[in-house]
């Protein structure tokens, strides 16, 4: 399997040709999922005692399997939170994999970790946190939120021995990402949701929520999770006033910016994040609005020592990492993973190649496209705006449509390979939703999608 022969060379050339063609394709085929039994019928069993051969396996992928996937970088993929990795980042993802770098410890991955840290330094600068703040790249927002909350809980327990055997409690809003509740289950913490009717929460609402807690629950409160751009509507909580309440209550303040964090680089909306510089930890997903390939999240801490106290691992086989030549930044000390790839390297390469100004321009374009779409909806007779656009999200309704009509419209556009735009719920009503990430999305794309609703 590890022999370098002509078959390997030919397969490498085939893979590189496919990669070049895919990177060069600005409108890839908008594939759609197939049932597992249908794929099995077409493809057959691929894992066999003697193998089916690289050429055959790759042909099955190109001809069948990749067409059962939905490319997240299609310019008319406006559902969920899409992505649009730069060509530079995609290319360097190949380099990252080919280089086989273990990114947990400086001893093994110094050069790659250096690259990651250069990119991280820029991310931290966007937040306005103190110079002592820093972070590490994770697999995504869930892992970043989890890492931050473990650090928050352990710091809470360190402050008082009374907290060691107590189940922690955190506060967040009902507009927070579902990963916050999932993460709380993992660490066996309770969550109290602040009902904000899908709008942003404020310091005053947080204050009321804390005051409404029973005394025993107030003692269990170790963190507040605010959102810097909800996935559903792009809403940013009132971070400044929330931070003030957290400071007075001596509670860890975490901001989940997994989707919205890219907008920290946009001058037009940066003021909406005022107060984020007071956070104890922040989550940002570069694979969303910072044009990195999957999977690339990030968690940033105001005080790295709190994270290290929670995550640093000990083991006899790790003792060599204390050698003088191995001293440096060890990402494994600051998040839940020990084994990790240097997933921040593609972001580093793209930033180094293009410069941060182009990133700012591309992010601003997503915000601009949302405003353009909002105006086009206002100018149309058959649709209407549900709420003002926020960041790169627009919620709108097709007049007189039922939920089934939204569903039928979504499937029709997707199955025809035209676009993927999905409905969502807003205050219990089914509505349509645009989320703009890809700067290659055009005004004509918006016009054609709106036209398809007539």
Secondary structure, 3 states (H helix, E strand, C coil): CCCCCHHHHHHHHHHHHHHHHHHHCCCCCCCCCCCHHHHHHHHCCCCCCCCCCHHHHHHHHHHHHHHHCCCCCCCCECCCCCCCCCHHHHHHHHHHHHHCCCCCCHHHHHHHHHHHHHHHHHHHHHHCCCCCCEEEEECCHHHHHHHHHHHHHHHHHHHCHHHCCCCCEEEEECCCCHHHHHHHHHCCCEEEEECCCCCCCCHHHHHHHHHCCCHHHHHHEEEEEEEECCCCCCCECCHHHHHHHHHHHCCEEEEEECCHHHHHHCCCCHHHHCCHHHCCEEEECHHHHCCCCCCCEEEEECCHHHHHHHHCCCCHHHHHHHCHHHCCCCHHHCCCCCCCCCCCHHHHHHHHHHCHHHHHHHHHHHHHHHHHHHHHHHCCCCEEEEEEEECCEEEEEECCCCHHHHHHHHHHHHHCCCCECCEEEECCEEEEEEECCCCCCCHHHHHHHHHCCC
